[in-house]
Amino acid sequence: MFKLIYKNYNLIAGVDEVGCGALAGPVVAAAVILNEKFKIHGLKDSKKISIKNRLYISKEIKKKSLDWHIGVANAQEVDKFNILNARMIAMKRAILGLNLKPSYIFIDGNKSPNISIPIHCVVNGDNIIKEISAASIIAKVIRDSKLNKIHSYFPEYNFNKNKGYPTKDHILAIHKFGVTNLHRLSFSPMSSFIHIDHK
């Protein structure tokens, strides 16, 4: 089936997102249209790649792809629209931000945003579809970079290490220092804590 899609469509985008399970920080999605003239080695699920290799491959994707774009949904949007809809918002922003309009889109998972382009959802697509793998790598690298920068404002939460996910040290920091405007207040256990404005 996938071979037929590649045969019939010439601008295929892959879309994936990261950060859905985090307690803090944005959901970051990427849309990537690869250039078939340039092979990029090491494309697979970003979680299965070391930090060093992710950084290298991300640079290769940005340099060699036909087009790529990032879409972001912040913590307030997660709280307002729920995590599933925030995921769709980030993906749609990534797709619509592309300079080239894709003729077909592969999306990781089983849900897709409402958009007037043919879409195929692929569960575990970041392990199967190279365009989705590329998107997962770019999204992961960019989100990690954002959390590293956020860490300088709130070092007590160790965002540079936990990237906003519910690690033991992060939960302990929430109990000790309260929550920031980077935390998702609709997620447990944030609703009962004091809010701290972003510096």
C-alpha positions in Angstrom: 0.0 0.0 0.0 2.7 2.5 0.9 4.6 1.7 -2.3 1.5 2.7 -4.3 1.2 6.0 -2.3 4.9 6.8 -3.1 4.3 6.0 -6.7 1.1 8.2 -7.1 2.2 11.2 -5.0 5.3 13.3 -5.4 5.3 15.6 -2.4 4.8 13.4 0.7 5.0 15.0 4.1 5.6 13.1 7.4 4.2 14.5 10.6 4.9 13.7 14.2 4.7 15.4 17.6 6.5 15.2 20.9 5.6 16.3 24.4 2.1 14.9 24.8 2.9 13.1 28.0 4.8 15.9 29.7 3.6 17.9 32.7 5.2 21.1 31.4 6.2 22.7 28.2 4.7 22.8 24.8 3.6 20.1 22.4 5.9 20.4 19.4 5.0 18.9 16.0 7.1 18.8 12.8 6.1 18.3 9.2 8.9 17.2 6.8 9.0 16.7 3.0 12.1 14.7 2.2 14.1 15.1 -1.0 14.4 11.7 -2.7 17.7 12.8 -4.3 19.4 12.8 -0.9 19.5 9.8 1.4 19.6 10.5 5.1 21.0 7.6 7.2 19.7 6.7 10.6 16.0 7.7 10.2 13.9 6.0 12.9 12.0 6.7 16.0 13.7 9.7 17.7 13.5 7.9 21.1 15.7 5.2 19.8 18.5 7.6 18.8 21.2 9.0 21.1 21.2 12.7 21.8 24.4 13.2 19.8 23.0 11.3 16.7 19.7 13.1 16.9 21.4 16.5 16.7 23.4 15.4 13.7 20.5 13.7 11.9 18.3 16.7 12.6 20.8 19.0 10.9 20.9 16.6 7.9 17.2 16.6 7.6 16.9 20.4 7.7 19.7 20.7 5.1 18.6 18.0 2.7 14.8 18.0 2.9 12.7 19.9 0.4 10.8 21.5 3.2 10.1 21.3 6.9 8.2 23.3 9.5 7.4 23.3 13.2 4.0 23.7 14.9 3.6 24.4 18.6 0.7 24.3 21.1 1.6 25.8 24.5 0.6 24.7 27.9 -2.4 27.1 28.0 -3.7 25.6 24.8 -3.3 22.1 26.2 -5.4 23.2 29.2 -8.0 25.0 27.1 -8.5 22.4 24.3 -7.3 19.1 26.0 -4.1 17.2 25.0 -5.6 15.5 21.9 -6.8 18.7 20.4 -3.6 20.5 21.3 -1.8 17.7 19.4 -4.0 18.3 16.4 -3.4 22.1 16.6 0.4 21.7 16.7 0.3 19.2 13.7 -2.0 21.5 11.7 0.3 24.5 12.3 3.3 22.4 11.2 1.6 21.3 8.0 0.2 24.8 7.1 3.6 26.4 7.8 5.2 24.4 5.0 6.2 26.5 2.0 5.5 23.6 -0.3 2.0 22.2 -0.2 2.2 18.4 0.2 0.1 16.2 -2.0 -0.1 13.5 0.7 0.6 13.3 4.4 1.6 10.4 6.6 0.8 11.1 10.3 2.0 9.1 13.3 -0.7 7.6 15.4 -4.4 7.1 14.7 -5.8 10.6 14.7 -5.3 13.4 12.2 -6.1 17.1 12.0 -8.9 18.3 9.8 -7.1 19.5 6.7 -7.9 19.3 2.9 -5.0 17.0 1.9 -5.1 13.2 1.7 -3.9 11.8 5.0 -2.9 8.3 6.1 -2.5 7.7 9.9 0.2 5.1 10.7 0.4 3.7 14.2 4.1 3.5 15.2 4.8 5.4 11.9 8.0 6.8 13.2 9.4 3.2 12.9 7.9 2.6 9.5 7.7 5.8 7.4 10.9 7.7 6.8 9.1 11.0 6.6 7.5 10.5 10.0 10.8 9.4 11.4 12.4 12.6 10.1 9.6 14.7 11.7 9.9 12.9 15.0 13.6 13.7 15.1 13.2 17.4 14.3 10.4 17.8 16.7 12.3 16.0 19.5 15.5 18.1 19.0 13.6 21.4 18.9 11.4 20.6 21.9 14.4 19.5 23.9 16.2 22.7 23.0 13.2 24.7 24.2 13.2 22.9 27.5 16.9 23.5 27.9 16.3 27.2 27.5 13.4 27.1 29.9 15.6 25.5 32.5 17.6 28.7 32.8 14.4 30.4 34.1 13.4 27.6 36.5 16.5 25.5 37.3 14.8 24.0 40.4 12.6 21.9 38.1 15.5 20.3 36.2 13.8 20.8 32.8 17.2 20.3 31.1 17.1 16.7 32.3 13.4 15.7 32.5 12.2 17.9 29.6 8.9 18.5 31.5 8.0 14.8 31.9 6.7 13.3 35.2 10.0 12.1 36.6 10.5 11.7 40.4 12.6 14.9 40.7 10.0 16.9 38.7 7.1 15.7 40.9 9.2 16.6 44.0 9.9 20.0 42.6 6.3 20.7 41.9 5.4 19.7 45.5 8.2 22.0 46.9 8.0 25.0 44.6 4.5 24.9 43.1 3.8 25.2 39.4 4.7 27.7 36.7 2.8 29.0 33.7 4.7 26.4 31.7 2.9 23.6 33.6 -0.3 22.1 32.3 -2.8 22.9 35.0 -5.3 20.3 33.7 -2.8 17.5 34.3 -2.5 15.8 37.7 -1.1 16.8 40.1 -0.9 20.5 39.2 -4.4 21.7 39.9 -3.8 22.0 43.7 -0.5 24.0 43.5 0.4 27.7 43.5 1.1 29.3 40.1 4.4 31.1 39.5 4.7 33.5 36.6 7.4 33.0 34.0 10.3 35.3 34.7 
